[in-house]
């Protein structure tokens, strides 16, 4: 495990160094879809991260955002947990690519390790704000080496929430999303939209936000952040209050105290 932890931190810093170096430079942007951007830095950072991990653990499986479509030899068999190898690294080289492309410093490198279908280690590094979140299953969550915990905000009416919007630009999808946003705006102190699921989950973990919800996330968007949040005391579920999985597409993470109130809204409006 010590070698794994060292490799995680080395990979986070290696990817982050490229993100930091390119942050203020002109960026070559490609479109995966109308609103889903990718830059050369995403690809280069992922390659650097893969080199670090596979040099240390050449037999481990990989599930990575850009490599999934670009280099099949690195991919695991499937998104779900029918992977014959016990260790799988789940990687987002630049979580918050749109922020990065526009020079907004809410970006992170997100890496998690899944062992026999359970995420046991996760790290998120924002090289612009110099914040590193690390969590190990059963051992707590840390920000720059200091243990963190969720907020104690007791009610939804006193909470600050955060959310994200999917790349799906259909009118139906966004009309449904905005009904939920309106409900939570009226019920809380406010809502923020930062553009990085990994950072959103980490900010719930350290008490900057009291609750977070989002749909249509991918495993690499949330694997590390979800572990950080859980190890900091957050409660996680889907929008029906059922078991949370990084391979499903409904994510609710709260300080636990406002979970039932947020669930009642999501159950009613996300059908």
CORGIMO-V981479 format. One record per residue. N is the residue number from 1. RES is the residue in three letters. BURIAL is 1 if it has 24 or more other C-alpha atoms within 12 Angstrom, else 0. Layout:
N/RES/BURIAL
N/RES/BURIAL
This chain:
1/UNK/0
2/UNK/0
3/UNK/0
4/UNK/1
5/UNK/0
6/UNK/0
7/UNK/1
8/UNK/1
9/UNK/1
10/UNK/1
11/UNK/1
12/UNK/1
13/UNK/1
14/UNK/1
15/UNK/1
16/UNK/1
17/UNK/1
18/UNK/1
19/UNK/1
20/UNK/1
21/UNK/0
22/UNK/1
23/UNK/1
24/UNK/0
25/UNK/0
26/UNK/0
27/UNK/0
28/UNK/0
29/UNK/0
30/UNK/0
31/UNK/0
32/UNK/0
33/UNK/0
34/UNK/0
35/UNK/0
36/UNK/0
37/UNK/1
38/UNK/1
39/UNK/1
40/UNK/1
41/UNK/1
42/UNK/1
43/UNK/1
44/UNK/1
45/UNK/1
46/UNK/1
47/UNK/1
48/UNK/1
49/UNK/1
50/UNK/1
51/UNK/0
52/UNK/1
53/UNK/1
54/UNK/1
55/UNK/0
56/UNK/0
57/UNK/1
58/UNK/0
59/UNK/0
60/UNK/1
61/UNK/1
62/UNK/1
63/UNK/1
64/UNK/1
65/UNK/1
66/UNK/1
67/UNK/1
68/UNK/1
69/UNK/0
70/UNK/0
71/UNK/0
72/UNK/0
73/UNK/0
74/UNK/1
75/UNK/1
76/UNK/1
77/UNK/0
78/UNK/0
79/UNK/1
80/UNK/0
81/UNK/1
82/UNK/0
83/UNK/0
84/UNK/0
85/UNK/0
86/UNK/0
87/UNK/1
88/UNK/1
89/UNK/1
90/UNK/1
91/UNK/1
92/UNK/1
93/UNK/1
94/UNK/1
95/UNK/1
96/UNK/1
97/UNK/1
98/UNK/1
99/UNK/1
100/UNK/1
101/UNK/1
102/UNK/0
103/UNK/0
104/UNK/0
105/UNK/1
106/UNK/1
107/UNK/1
108/UNK/1
109/UNK/1
110/UNK/1
111/UNK/1
112/UNK/1
113/UNK/1
114/UNK/1
115/UNK/1
116/UNK/0
117/UNK/1
118/UNK/1
119/UNK/1
120/UNK/1
121/UNK/1
122/UNK/1
123/UNK/1
124/UNK/1
125/UNK/1
126/UNK/1
127/UNK/1
128/UNK/1
129/UNK/0
130/UNK/0
131/UNK/1
132/UNK/1
133/UNK/1
134/UNK/1
135/UNK/1
136/UNK/1
137/UNK/1
138/UNK/0
139/UNK/0
140/UNK/1
141/UNK/1
142/UNK/1
143/UNK/1
144/UNK/0
145/UNK/0
146/UNK/0
147/UNK/1
148/UNK/1
149/UNK/1
150/UNK/1
151/UNK/1
152/UNK/1
153/UNK/1
154/UNK/0
155/UNK/1
156/UNK/1
157/UNK/0
158/UNK/1
159/UNK/1
160/UNK/1
161/UNK/1
162/UNK/1
163/UNK/1
164/UNK/1
165/UNK/1
166/UNK/1
167/UNK/0
168/UNK/0
169/UNK/0
170/UNK/0
171/UNK/0
172/UNK/0
173/UNK/0
174/UNK/0
175/UNK/0
176/UNK/0
177/UNK/1
178/UNK/0
179/UNK/0
180/UNK/1
181/UNK/1
182/UNK/0
183/UNK/1
184/UNK/1
185/UNK/1
186/UNK/0
187/UNK/0
188/UNK/1
189/UNK/0
190/UNK/1
191/UNK/1
192/UNK/1
193/UNK/1
194/UNK/1
195/UNK/1
196/UNK/1
197/UNK/1
198/UNK/1
199/UNK/1
200/UNK/1
201/UNK/1
202/UNK/1
203/UNK/1
204/UNK/1
205/UNK/1
206/UNK/1
207/UNK/1
208/UNK/1
209/UNK/1
210/UNK/1
211/UNK/1
212/UNK/1
213/UNK/1
214/UNK/1
215/UNK/1
216/UNK/1
217/UNK/1
218/UNK/1
219/UNK/1
220/UNK/1
221/UNK/1
222/UNK/1
223/UNK/1
224/UNK/1
225/UNK/1
226/UNK/1
227/UNK/1
228/UNK/1
229/UNK/1
230/UNK/1
231/UNK/1
232/UNK/1
233/UNK/1
234/UNK/1
235/UNK/1
236/UNK/1
237/UNK/1
238/UNK/1
239/UNK/1
240/UNK/1
241/UNK/1
242/UNK/0
243/UNK/0
244/UNK/1
245/UNK/1
246/UNK/1
247/UNK/1
248/UNK/1
249/UNK/1
250/UNK/1
251/UNK/1
252/UNK/1
253/UNK/1
254/UNK/1
255/UNK/1
256/UNK/1
257/UNK/1
258/UNK/1
259/UNK/1
260/UNK/1
261/UNK/1
262/UNK/1
263/UNK/1
264/UNK/0
265/UNK/1
266/UNK/1
267/UNK/0
268/UNK/0
269/UNK/0
270/UNK/1
271/UNK/0
